Amino acid sequence: MQPLLITMGDPTGIGPELIIKALLNQSLAQIALPVEIVGDVGALLRAGKIFGYEGKSEQLQDNLYSLSFGDKKLIVYTCSELDISSIHYGQPDIECGKSMADYVEFAIMRCLDKAAAGIVTCPINKAAINAAGYHFPGHTELLAERCGLEKVVMMLAGERLKVCMVTTHLAYRDVPTKLNREEILQTIRITAQAFRQQFGIQQPRLAVLALNPHASENGLFGDEEQCIITPAIEAAQAEGIIADGPHSADTLFHFAAKGAYDAVICMYHDQGLIPLKLLHFDDAVNITLGLPIVRTSVDHGTAYDLAGTGTANTASLVAALKMAEQMAGNNNRANT
C-alpha cells in the first residue's frame, strides 16, 4: 500500500513532538495505510526525549531511517541534518526555514510520482521559509506552484462545518480588489469537483456567502453581490452545480452547521475561519482542493509557547490523517 507522508514542519515548533506523541499514544495505529515521516532524524529523536524515550535510529537507505521509541517504530525520510544542539524551540533560523520547505517539496514529488497516497503537513513558520528564499505565504501556495496550478482552494473542515475560501492570505483591505466573477466561479467549480472526486458526494450542496453585511441590502452597502457574486453563482448553476446565495454570513452558518449544506464558499479568510474554529478548534483539518494529489494539514500553528513541553494536542493531526486516508480511498475508487 502507498503510505501517507507526514511532513514534520518547523523543527522548533510542535510538529516533531506531535508526531512522536501520536506514535506513542497509538493514534498512528488507527490509520490503515502506512504512515511515514518526512523530516529530520535529530529533531524527532529530541522530541522522543520529551516523553522519556531515548530513541534509536537505523539507516535503511541513503535518506531512509527507522526510528525506535521503545517497541514503536517510525519510518523517516530525512531531508535535513540540522545541528539540533544549536536550534532552540520557538527560534527558527534560515536553515530551519529551508528544511521546512524541503520536507514539503520531497513529499509533493513522492505523491506526483505515485509513490505515496497523500501528504499531511505539520505547521510551518512562514517568515522563516520566506527568509530562506521561498516566497510563498503558506503551504497552499507552495503546493499549487509545485503542482503547476494557478488556482486551488483552501478548505477548513470539521464534522459539522466545512468552509472554502475564495481569497486566503492577504490584507483585508485588498479583498474587494481580488474578488471577481471568475475567481468565485472557479472556487465553486473546484469545490464541487473535489467533493465528487475525493469525498464521494456527487451533488454537493454549496452555500455562497456575500461580502457585505446583509448581502448589501440590494446595493445599500456595496454592489459586489449584484456585480460579481450573483453572476458567478448563476454561471455555476448553469453548469449543473448546486450552489445558492449570496447569503448573509451572520445567519448562514447557523443552518450550515445543522447540515443544510456540504460546504460554504467564503469570500475571505476570517469570514470562514472564525465560525469554523468556534466549532472545531481542536479537530479541524486544512485541506487543499484542486490538486492532483491529496493534501491535508493540521489547522493550527507552530505553537511556540507549547513547543518542547509535550502538552500539544494531537487531535488535529489525527483528524488530518483520517481525512487524508478517506480522500485517498475515494480517489482510488473514482479512478477505477
MOPEJO-V522739 format. One record per residue. N is the residue number from 0. PHI is phi in whole degrees, 0 to 359 (none if undefined). Layout:
n=N phi=PHI
n=N phi=PHI
//
This chain:
n=0 phi=none
n=1 phi=292
n=2 phi=276
n=3 phi=271
n=4 phi=255
n=5 phi=260
n=6 phi=275
n=7 phi=290
n=8 phi=75
n=9 phi=294
n=10 phi=299
n=11 phi=258
n=12 phi=257
n=13 phi=272
n=14 phi=306
n=15 phi=302
n=16 phi=285
n=17 phi=299
n=18 phi=298
n=19 phi=294
n=20 phi=296
n=21 phi=294
n=22 phi=294
n=23 phi=289
n=24 phi=270
n=25 phi=74
n=26 phi=296
n=27 phi=295
n=28 phi=288
n=29 phi=285
n=30 phi=267
n=31 phi=290
n=32 phi=286
n=33 phi=299
n=34 phi=242
n=35 phi=235
n=36 phi=250
n=37 phi=244
n=38 phi=183
n=39 phi=230
n=40 phi=300
n=41 phi=299
n=42 phi=294
n=43 phi=289
n=44 phi=296
n=45 phi=297
n=46 phi=296
n=47 phi=300
n=48 phi=295
n=49 phi=302
n=50 phi=259
n=51 phi=85
n=52 phi=247
n=53 phi=267
n=54 phi=292
n=55 phi=239
n=56 phi=240
n=57 phi=227
n=58 phi=281
n=59 phi=261
n=60 phi=216
n=61 phi=309
n=62 phi=242
n=63 phi=244
n=64 phi=231
n=65 phi=249
n=66 phi=253
n=67 phi=243
n=68 phi=233
n=69 phi=65
n=70 phi=266
n=71 phi=250
n=72 phi=235
n=73 phi=233
n=74 phi=264
n=75 phi=230
n=76 phi=270
n=77 phi=269
n=78 phi=246
n=79 phi=206
n=80 phi=230
n=81 phi=289
n=82 phi=279
n=83 phi=299
n=84 phi=294
n=85 phi=255
n=86 phi=249
n=87 phi=232
n=88 phi=304
n=89 phi=81
n=90 phi=227
n=91 phi=290
n=92 phi=248
n=93 phi=298
n=94 phi=296
n=95 phi=296
n=96 phi=299
n=97 phi=298
n=98 phi=297
n=99 phi=304
n=100 phi=292
n=101 phi=298
n=102 phi=300
n=103 phi=292
n=104 phi=298
n=105 phi=298
n=106 phi=295
n=107 phi=301
n=108 phi=296
n=109 phi=298
n=110 phi=289
n=111 phi=297
n=112 phi=276
n=113 phi=65
n=114 phi=266
n=115 phi=217
n=116 phi=274
n=117 phi=174
n=118 phi=241
n=119 phi=241
n=120 phi=257
n=121 phi=273
n=122 phi=292
n=123 phi=243
n=124 phi=255
n=125 phi=296
n=126 phi=296
n=127 phi=293
n=128 phi=296
n=129 phi=293
n=130 phi=297
n=131 phi=276
n=132 phi=102
n=133 phi=260
n=134 phi=266
n=135 phi=230
n=136 phi=285
n=137 phi=178
n=138 phi=306
n=139 phi=304
n=140 phi=290
n=141 phi=296
n=142 phi=298
n=143 phi=300
n=144 phi=299
n=145 phi=289
n=146 phi=266
n=147 phi=73
n=148 phi=243
n=149 phi=272
n=150 phi=225
n=151 phi=229
n=152 phi=234
n=153 phi=272
n=154 phi=240
n=155 phi=252
n=156 phi=227
n=157 phi=225
n=158 phi=296
n=159 phi=263
n=160 phi=211
n=161 phi=229
n=162 phi=234
n=163 phi=239
n=164 phi=254
n=165 phi=287
n=166 phi=244
n=167 phi=238
n=168 phi=264
n=169 phi=206
n=170 phi=298
n=171 phi=302
n=172 phi=295
n=173 phi=269
n=174 phi=302
n=175 phi=301
n=176 phi=284
n=177 phi=267
n=178 phi=277
n=179 phi=207
n=180 phi=303
n=181 phi=292
n=182 phi=298
n=183 phi=293
n=184 phi=297
n=185 phi=298
n=186 phi=298
n=187 phi=296
n=188 phi=300
n=189 phi=298
n=190 phi=297
n=191 phi=299
n=192 phi=294
n=193 phi=295
n=194 phi=294
n=195 phi=290
n=196 phi=282
n=197 phi=250
n=198 phi=238
n=199 phi=70
n=200 phi=252
n=201 phi=286
n=202 phi=232
n=203 phi=295
n=204 phi=264
n=205 phi=245
n=206 phi=260
n=207 phi=250
n=208 phi=275
n=209 phi=281
n=210 phi=270
n=211 phi=261
n=212 phi=304
n=213 phi=54
n=214 phi=54
n=215 phi=76
n=216 phi=51
n=217 phi=57
n=218 phi=95
n=219 phi=291
n=220 phi=244
n=221 phi=119
n=222 phi=236
n=223 phi=300
n=224 phi=299
n=225 phi=288
n=226 phi=274
n=227 phi=232
n=228 phi=284
n=229 phi=299
n=230 phi=302
n=231 phi=294
n=232 phi=296
n=233 phi=296
n=234 phi=294
n=235 phi=294
n=236 phi=298
n=237 phi=295
n=238 phi=270
n=239 phi=90
n=240 phi=276
n=241 phi=275
n=242 phi=221
n=243 phi=216
n=244 phi=140
n=245 phi=290
n=246 phi=259
n=247 phi=291
n=248 phi=295
n=249 phi=285
n=250 phi=240
n=251 phi=299
n=252 phi=297
n=253 phi=302
n=254 phi=282
n=255 phi=296
n=256 phi=292
n=257 phi=269
n=258 phi=101
n=259 phi=288
n=260 phi=224
n=261 phi=279
n=262 phi=203
n=263 phi=243
n=264 phi=271
n=265 phi=252
n=266 phi=280
n=267 phi=209
n=268 phi=309
n=269 phi=289
n=270 phi=302
n=271 phi=265
n=272 phi=281
n=273 phi=296
n=274 phi=295
n=275 phi=298
n=276 phi=284
n=277 phi=297
n=278 phi=270
n=279 phi=227
n=280 phi=297
n=281 phi=267
n=282 phi=237
n=283 phi=288
n=284 phi=235
n=285 phi=266
n=286 phi=233
n=287 phi=260
n=288 phi=267
n=289 phi=97
n=290 phi=279
n=291 phi=281
n=292 phi=232
n=293 phi=271
n=294 phi=220
n=295 phi=235
n=296 phi=207
n=297 phi=299
n=298 phi=253
n=299 phi=203
n=300 phi=266
n=301 phi=286
n=302 phi=49
n=303 phi=300
n=304 phi=292
n=305 phi=256
n=306 phi=302
n=307 phi=90
n=308 phi=265
n=309 phi=78
n=310 phi=263
n=311 phi=297
n=312 phi=278
n=313 phi=271
n=314 phi=301
n=315 phi=291
n=316 phi=296
n=317 phi=295
n=318 phi=298
n=319 phi=294
n=320 phi=294
n=321 phi=295
n=322 phi=294
n=323 phi=298
n=324 phi=297
n=325 phi=297
n=326 phi=296
n=327 phi=297
n=328 phi=295
n=329 phi=295
n=330 phi=303
n=331 phi=298
n=332 phi=295
n=333 phi=292
n=334 phi=265
n=335 phi=249
//
